[in-house]
Amino acid sequence: MEDDTTLEESDNHGPDWYRALVEETNDLTTVVDTDGRITYVSPAVTRILGYDPDEVVGHEGFEFVHPEDRERNADALETVLSNPSEPETVEVRFRHADGSWRWIEATMRNRLDDSVIDGILLSSRDITERKEYQLEARELAEEYEALLNSVEDAIFLIDVEENRDRVRFEFERLSPSYERQTGITTEDVQGRTPRAVFGEEQGAELEANYHRCVNAGEPISYQEELRVGEGARFWQTNLAPVVSDGETTRLVGVTRNVTERVERERQLRRQNERLEEFASVISHDLRNPLNVAQGRATLLAERAESDHLDPLLQALDRMEAIVEDTLTLARQGDSITETESVSLIDLVGKCWGTVDTDDAVIEIIDEMTFQGDPNRLRHVFENLFRNAVEHGGSDVTVRVGRHDERGIYVEDDGPGIPVEERDEVFEPGHSSARGGTGFGLTIVKRIVEAHGWELSVTDGTDGGARFEFEMSPQGGFA
């Protein structure tokens, strides 16, 4: 209905035509007097608010308005009363007949000078769904903002613009954590491409991963090298596309500084390579003459008697044990890449059977399965069992069971390990047992860490030594 049209004004249509038009329209038409009392309401009130027109006519409209919105509604009414030439739009909550609240958008027009309307004309519509959507969007935006500002991992947003066969990536926003870790701010990068920010070479590498994510249409994960400082060079990144109407419009990246881990892994790899070289020398250049010496000493012992022969054979056997442990230490410390389900009972049983345990007793407290490399883990348990017998005596009792939620323990009732020596026992060459090579617990530690687990030593239940393996979530119980 136009602002300057009344129910009586028309050369071609009479008042009944306009009344029918008002009654059939989807919007709710209401007329109130200067006090806000309802003098007319269209039949749409039943569909929109659940009332019969007679239930609201004669009542003040404020009665149905939410208490928190009444002042805003009164201000809008006052505005159109004081300025008749301008309409005023207001959004308020209006009580439905069932007691719920519906959001109504009402446009008020001053029609006091119209002899037919003689009041304030309101054209209203139900905007509840729109308001709920806005509220949900606002809550999501607040949650998103809180996440962006509080998460420790660095977050970056990339705007994606597809133009024909070409895709352009521009930085949109960086999280505060990203800014702290890199020294780069949103202002520095906003609206700029990766090549403009990080240079042609590094930018091209970044964009290659962004293209890969867009083409995949699903999240990807990768490790990248991005030199932004001495302590921030290597990053573990998860990248996810935001898809709208079948097109990727944005990339959301979550990245973590893993420089220390990568450098530590590289250092460990170099150490392992050097140890492998050393072990190869021992294996090829020492084992052959050692075997010859053992064979000749054995033959000599069969043909002659001498007080020097037994110490000689023991020394040669010790040299052979050192060679074997050195090779094991060199070749069992690499990270585990493939695992399988391992039964603790089966593993312990096989390892216990290969160790000279004399009268020692094994007790398996818990039955469980977990993910690991059974071949390497045999070295772990065999060394721990051998260590328990060497230090606890031939009648020692060894227990194996579950430690906390994700772990395994091996303990004995022997003399235990003094607190001041617990860090040293894992160092190569450390041995308190007569005739030991000093590599046994070092091998245990290397293999446990190769699984991504943590190893610690403490007091056993009966005062002996207790070794605890804390497994990672990926290597937990099956």
Buried (B, 14 or more C-beta within 10 A) or exposed (E): BEEEEBBEEEEEEEEEEBEEEBEEBEBBBBBBEEEBBBBBBBBBBBEBBBBEBEBBBEBBBBEBBBEEBBEBBBEBBEBBBEEEEEBBEBBBBBBBBEEEBBBBBBBBBBBBEBEEBBBBBBBBBBBBEEBEEEEEEEEEEEEEEEEBEEBEBBBBBBBBEEEEEEBEBBBBBBBBBBBEBBEBEBEEBBEBBBBEBBEEEBBEBBBEBBEEBBEEEEEBEEEBEBEBEEEBBBBBBBBBBBBEEEEBEBBBBBBBBBBEEBEEEEEBEEEBEEBBEBBEEBBEEBBEEBEEBBEEBEEBBEEEEEEEBEEBBEEBBEBBBBBBBBBBBBBBBBEBEEBEEBBBEEBBEEBBEEBEBEEBEBEBEBEBBBBBBBEBBBBBBBBBBBBBBBBBBEEBBBBBBBBEEBBBBBBBBBBBBEEEEBEEBBEBEBBBEEEBBBBBBBBBBBBBBBBBBBBBBBBBEEEBBBBBBBBEEEBEBE
